[in-house]
């Protein structure tokens, strides 16, 4: 039984270059993708935050939620993860990307129910290649020094960090739940599958 608090962090600080528009702000029938994800994770964690770049802080969507501003530049999603641990180092973090249109509360609850305090990370296996899914995963408080060491050594890819570390891997209860959207074509496919 793990007694540490679990906080949630939605990574929304990417530049969405391939999508051509901010993925967090994509409209999902009257609510943003960011608000949708927040609704999924907020009921599963003790506190929830949005990870943002400093130039995103005041936008109408992100400003509705508690934010953690990236303190690191040029290192991708791990900037948000490190920034979260800088602010709250003694909690476990549920890290979730903002571009998961199919994620469900069931998927998140299953992950949290199986978090393993003996490991640095608890993550799902990808439905495509069985490698860790690092952007819907629990980063245990004990992992922070390891993550910092990887970044210091030039390894900024969360997936590579989880592959090379003590990670408990779980099968996904819903193999489509962690499909992400990076391009307008993928977004359209996602909309068609949902209808």
C-alpha atoms as a printed R data frame, in Angstrom:
    type eleno elety resid chain resno       x      y       z
1   ATOM     1    CA   UNK     A     1   0.000  0.000   0.000
2   ATOM     2    CA   UNK     A     2   1.440  3.371  -1.030
3   ATOM     3    CA   UNK     A     3   0.606  6.205   1.341
4   ATOM     4    CA   UNK     A     4   2.152  9.062  -0.641
5   ATOM     5    CA   UNK     A     5  -0.232 11.519  -2.279
6   ATOM     6    CA   UNK     A     6  -0.744 11.205  -6.021
7   ATOM     7    CA   UNK     A     7  -0.923 14.414  -8.043
8   ATOM     8    CA   UNK     A     8  -1.856 14.648 -11.696
9   ATOM     9    CA   UNK     A     9  -0.029 16.647 -14.365
10  ATOM    10    CA   UNK     A    10  -1.383 17.211 -17.862
11  ATOM    11    CA   UNK     A    11   1.457 18.004 -20.240
12  ATOM    12    CA   UNK     A    12   0.220 20.818 -22.477
13  ATOM    13    CA   UNK     A    13   3.362 22.821 -23.173
14  ATOM    14    CA   UNK     A    14   4.180 21.393 -26.599
15  ATOM    15    CA   UNK     A    15   4.163 23.542 -29.712
16  ATOM    16    CA   UNK     A    16   1.805 21.249 -31.690
17  ATOM    17    CA   UNK     A    17   3.761 21.884 -34.903
18  ATOM    18    CA   UNK     A    18   2.437 18.838 -36.772
19  ATOM    19    CA   UNK     A    19  -1.155 19.576 -35.749
20  ATOM    20    CA   UNK     A    20  -0.865 23.223 -36.783
21  ATOM    21    CA   UNK     A    21  -2.973 24.318 -33.806
22  ATOM    22    CA   UNK     A    22  -2.688 23.947 -30.036
23  ATOM    23    CA   UNK     A    23  -3.767 20.351 -29.305
24  ATOM    24    CA   UNK     A    24  -4.891 21.260 -25.787
25  ATOM    25    CA   UNK     A    25  -7.426 23.705 -27.234
26  ATOM    26    CA   UNK     A    26  -9.020 21.352 -29.781
27  ATOM    27    CA   UNK     A    27 -12.798 21.524 -29.405
28  ATOM    28    CA   UNK     A    28 -14.509 18.309 -28.346
29  ATOM    29    CA   UNK     A    29 -18.196 19.104 -28.710
30  ATOM    30    CA   UNK     A    30 -18.169 22.201 -26.544
31  ATOM    31    CA   UNK     A    31 -15.162 21.567 -24.325
32  ATOM    32    CA   UNK     A    32 -11.457 21.677 -24.997
33  ATOM    33    CA   UNK     A    33  -9.286 18.587 -25.138
34  ATOM    34    CA   UNK     A    34  -7.513 19.979 -22.053
35  ATOM    35    CA   UNK     A    35 -10.773 20.287 -20.096
36  ATOM    36    CA   UNK     A    36 -11.720 16.755 -21.170
37  ATOM    37    CA   UNK     A    37  -8.431 15.295 -19.881
38  ATOM    38    CA   UNK     A    38  -8.695 17.304 -16.666
39  ATOM    39    CA   UNK     A    39 -12.169 15.873 -16.117
40  ATOM    40    CA   UNK     A    40 -10.797 12.362 -16.520
41  ATOM    41    CA   UNK     A    41  -7.846 12.665 -14.147
42  ATOM    42    CA   UNK     A    42  -9.118 15.139 -11.528
43  ATOM    43    CA   UNK     A    43 -11.403 12.596  -9.897
44  ATOM    44    CA   UNK     A    44  -8.558 10.065  -9.630
45  ATOM    45    CA   UNK     A    45  -5.835 12.156  -7.937
46  ATOM    46    CA   UNK     A    46  -5.396 14.333  -4.849
47  ATOM    47    CA   UNK     A    47  -4.580 17.480  -6.869
48  ATOM    48    CA   UNK     A    48  -4.303 18.131 -10.583
49  ATOM    49    CA   UNK     A    49  -2.241 20.610 -12.565
50  ATOM    50    CA   UNK     A    50  -1.628 21.710 -16.123
51  ATOM    51    CA   UNK     A    51   1.965 21.941 -17.307
52  ATOM    52    CA   UNK     A    52   2.392 25.082 -19.433
53  ATOM    53    CA   UNK     A    53   5.080 27.196 -21.033
54  ATOM    54    CA   UNK     A    54   5.359 30.728 -19.653
55  ATOM    55    CA   UNK     A    55   3.751 32.183 -22.800
56  ATOM    56    CA   UNK     A    56   0.661 29.955 -22.342
57  ATOM    57    CA   UNK     A    57  -0.174 30.855 -18.746
58  ATOM    58    CA   UNK     A    58  -2.866 33.423 -19.473
59  ATOM    59    CA   UNK     A    59  -4.797 31.619 -22.182
60  ATOM    60    CA   UNK     A    60  -8.481 31.171 -21.461
61  ATOM    61    CA   UNK     A    61  -8.320 27.383 -21.106
62  ATOM    62    CA   UNK     A    62  -5.146 26.825 -19.107
63  ATOM    63    CA   UNK     A    63  -5.913 29.679 -16.716
64  ATOM    64    CA   UNK     A    64  -8.994 27.783 -15.479
65  ATOM    65    CA   UNK     A    65  -6.740 25.228 -13.785
66  ATOM    66    CA   UNK     A    66  -3.789 25.163 -11.403
67  ATOM    67    CA   UNK     A    67  -0.663 25.423 -13.523
68  ATOM    68    CA   UNK     A    68   2.972 24.470 -13.190
69  ATOM    69    CA   UNK     A    69   5.137 26.548 -15.479
70  ATOM    70    CA   UNK     A    70   8.008 24.832 -17.293
71  ATOM    71    CA   UNK     A    71  11.340 25.848 -15.756
72  ATOM    72    CA   UNK     A    72  13.418 24.153 -18.448
73  ATOM    73    CA   UNK     A    73  13.712 24.859 -22.158
74  ATOM    74    CA   UNK     A    74  14.467 22.687 -25.141
75  ATOM    75    CA   UNK     A    75  14.060 19.273 -23.507
76  ATOM    76    CA   UNK     A    76  10.482 18.386 -24.490
77  ATOM    77    CA   UNK     A    77   7.914 16.850 -22.143
78  ATOM    78    CA   UNK     A    78  10.487 16.041 -19.468
79  ATOM    79    CA   UNK     A    79  10.595 19.814 -18.786
80  ATOM    80    CA   UNK     A    80   7.086 19.625 -17.355
81  ATOM    81    CA   UNK     A    81   7.907 16.502 -15.353
82  ATOM    82    CA   UNK     A    82  11.000 18.035 -13.772
83  ATOM    83    CA   UNK     A    83   9.121 21.267 -13.055
84  ATOM    84    CA   UNK     A    84   6.367 19.323 -11.282
85  ATOM    85    CA   UNK     A    85   8.901 17.551  -9.073
86  ATOM    86    CA   UNK     A    86  10.593 20.906  -8.369
87  ATOM    87    CA   UNK     A    87   7.300 22.174  -6.916
88  ATOM    88    CA   UNK     A    88   6.115 18.992  -5.194
89  ATOM    89    CA   UNK     A    89   9.009 16.533  -4.738
90  ATOM    90    CA   UNK     A    90   7.423 14.263  -2.141
91  ATOM    91    CA   UNK     A    91   4.435 13.016  -4.118
92  ATOM    92    CA   UNK     A    92   3.938 10.498  -6.887
93  ATOM    93    CA   UNK     A    93   2.922 12.083 -10.184
94  ATOM    94    CA   UNK     A    94   0.423 10.780 -12.689
95  ATOM    95    CA   UNK     A    95   1.800 12.223 -15.926
96  ATOM    96    CA   UNK     A    96  -0.664 12.426 -18.816
97  ATOM    97    CA   UNK     A    97  -0.277 13.958 -22.276
98  ATOM    98    CA   UNK     A    98  -2.976 16.391 -23.377
99  ATOM    99    CA   UNK     A    99  -3.458 14.685 -26.751
100 ATOM   100    CA   UNK     A   100  -5.177 11.443 -25.707
101 ATOM   101    CA   UNK     A   101  -8.762 11.686 -27.012
102 ATOM   102    CA   UNK     A   102  -9.752  8.157 -25.923
103 ATOM   103    CA   UNK     A   103  -8.420  8.091 -22.374
104 ATOM   104    CA   UNK     A   104 -10.954  7.061 -19.758
105 ATOM   105    CA   UNK     A   105 -11.268  7.235 -16.002
106 ATOM   106    CA   UNK     A   106 -11.178  3.423 -16.004
107 ATOM   107    CA   UNK     A   107  -7.772  3.467 -17.704
108 ATOM   108    CA   UNK     A   108  -6.398  5.960 -15.171
109 ATOM   109    CA   UNK     A   109  -7.892  4.165 -12.163
110 ATOM   110    CA   UNK     A   110  -6.456  0.826 -13.308
111 ATOM   111    CA   UNK     A   111  -2.992  2.373 -13.612
112 ATOM   112    CA   UNK     A   112  -3.192  3.980 -10.172
113 ATOM   113    CA   UNK     A   113  -4.533  0.815  -8.552
114 ATOM   114    CA   UNK     A   114  -1.419 -1.037  -9.749
115 ATOM   115    CA   UNK     A   115   1.254  1.537  -8.961
116 ATOM   116    CA   UNK     A   116   4.249 -0.219  -7.523
117 ATOM   117    CA   UNK     A   117   6.280  1.500  -4.815
118 ATOM   118    CA   UNK     A   118   9.177 -0.864  -5.446
119 ATOM   119    CA   UNK     A   119   9.658  0.521  -8.962
120 ATOM   120    CA   UNK     A   120  10.539  4.016 -10.150
121 ATOM   121    CA   UNK     A   121   7.686  4.100 -12.666
122 ATOM   122    CA   UNK     A   122   4.391  2.344 -13.324
123 ATOM   123    CA   UNK     A   123   3.285  2.483 -16.955
124 ATOM   124    CA   UNK     A   124   1.208  0.787 -19.575
125 ATOM   125    CA   UNK     A   125   2.748 -1.183 -22.418
126 ATOM   126    CA   UNK     A   126   2.077  0.302 -25.824
127 ATOM   127    CA   UNK     A   127  -0.546 -1.580 -27.833
128 ATOM   128    CA   UNK     A   128   1.727 -1.204 -30.866
129 ATOM   129    CA   UNK     A   129   5.198 -2.228 -29.718
130 ATOM   130    CA   UNK     A   130   4.888 -3.301 -26.015
131 ATOM   131    CA   UNK     A   131   7.302 -0.539 -24.962
132 ATOM   132    CA   UNK     A   132   6.384  1.755 -22.045
133 ATOM   133    CA   UNK     A   133   3.798  4.493 -22.587
134 ATOM   134    CA   UNK     A   134   5.536  7.294 -20.657
135 ATOM   135    CA   UNK     A   135   2.822  9.922 -21.075
136 ATOM   136    CA   UNK     A   136   0.156  8.072 -19.152
137 ATOM   137    CA   UNK     A   137   2.298  6.770 -16.329
138 ATOM   138    CA   UNK     A   138   3.062  7.141 -12.652
139 ATOM   139    CA   UNK     A   139   6.398  8.727 -11.848
140 ATOM   140    CA   UNK     A   140   7.114  7.732  -8.262
141 ATOM   141    CA   UNK     A   141   8.751 10.301  -6.001
142 ATOM   142    CA   UNK     A   142  11.861  8.110  -5.841
143 ATOM   143    CA   UNK     A   143  12.499  8.548  -9.587
144 ATOM   144    CA   UNK     A   144  13.479 12.198  -9.656
145 ATOM   145    CA   UNK     A   145  17.251 11.791  -9.206
146 ATOM   146    CA   UNK     A   146  17.267  9.152 -11.936
147 ATOM   147    CA   UNK     A   147  15.320 11.399 -14.311
148 ATOM   148    CA   UNK     A   148  17.671 14.315 -13.616
149 ATOM   149    CA   UNK     A   149  20.705 12.102 -14.276
150 ATOM   150    CA   UNK     A   150  19.286 11.000 -17.636
151 ATOM   151    CA   UNK     A   151  18.619 14.628 -18.603
152 ATOM   152    CA   UNK     A   152  22.116 15.654 -17.487
153 ATOM   153    CA   UNK     A   153  23.440 12.881 -19.747
154 ATOM   154    CA   UNK     A   154  21.418 14.203 -22.704
155 ATOM   155    CA   UNK     A   155  18.571 11.665 -22.563
156 ATOM   156    CA   UNK     A   156  15.368 13.735 -22.656
157 ATOM   157    CA   UNK     A   157  12.995 11.138 -24.100
158 ATOM   158    CA   UNK     A   158  10.609  9.894 -21.384
159 ATOM   159    CA   UNK     A   159  10.159  6.559 -23.150
160 ATOM   160    CA   UNK     A   160  13.916  5.923 -23.197
161 ATOM   161    CA   UNK     A   161  14.086  6.834 -19.507
162 ATOM   162    CA   UNK     A   162  11.385  4.305 -18.614
163 ATOM   163    CA   UNK     A   163  12.909  1.615 -20.860
164 ATOM   164    CA   UNK     A   164  16.261  1.964 -19.094
165 ATOM   165    CA   UNK     A   165  14.837  2.137 -15.549
166 ATOM   166    CA   UNK     A   166  12.916  0.024 -13.039
167 ATOM   167    CA   UNK     A   167   9.421  0.242 -14.527
168 ATOM   168    CA   UNK     A   168   6.385 -1.872 -13.754
169 ATOM   169    CA   UNK     A   169   4.578 -2.478 -17.045
170 ATOM   170    CA   UNK     A   170   0.860 -3.192 -17.256
171 ATOM   171    CA   UNK     A   171  -1.362 -4.316 -20.089
172 ATOM   172    CA   UNK     A   172  -3.911 -1.719 -21.095
173 ATOM   173    CA   UNK     A   173  -7.520 -2.589 -20.265
174 ATOM   174    CA   UNK     A   174  -8.528 -0.733 -23.440
175 ATOM   175    CA   UNK     A   175  -5.890 -0.999 -26.191
176 ATOM   176    CA   UNK     A   176  -7.119  2.218 -27.920
177 ATOM   177    CA   UNK     A   177  -7.233  4.394 -24.790
178 ATOM   178    CA   UNK     A   178  -3.733  5.814 -25.237
179 ATOM   179    CA   UNK     A   179  -3.843  6.511 -28.971
180 ATOM   180    CA   UNK     A   180  -2.647 10.081 -29.377
181 ATOM   181    CA   UNK     A   181  -3.302 12.706 -32.025
182 ATOM   182    CA   UNK     A   182  -0.462 14.611 -33.659
183 ATOM   183    CA   UNK     A   183  -1.817 15.614 -37.052
184 ATOM   184    CA   UNK     A   184  -5.142 16.852 -38.483
185 ATOM   185    CA   UNK     A   185  -5.495 13.447 -40.201
186 ATOM   186    CA   UNK     A   186  -5.138 11.587 -36.882
187 ATOM   187    CA   UNK     A   187  -7.643 13.973 -35.305
188 ATOM   188    CA   UNK     A   188 -10.153 13.278 -38.084
189 ATOM   189    CA   UNK     A   189  -9.641  9.513 -37.700
190 ATOM   190    CA   UNK     A   190 -10.250  9.862 -33.969
191 ATOM   191    CA   UNK     A   191 -13.476 11.799 -34.547
192 ATOM   192    CA   UNK     A   192 -14.683  9.205 -37.045
193 ATOM   193    CA   UNK     A   193 -13.937  6.309 -34.671
194 ATOM   194    CA   UNK     A   194 -15.838  8.052 -31.864
195 ATOM   195    CA   UNK     A   195 -18.949  8.671 -33.981
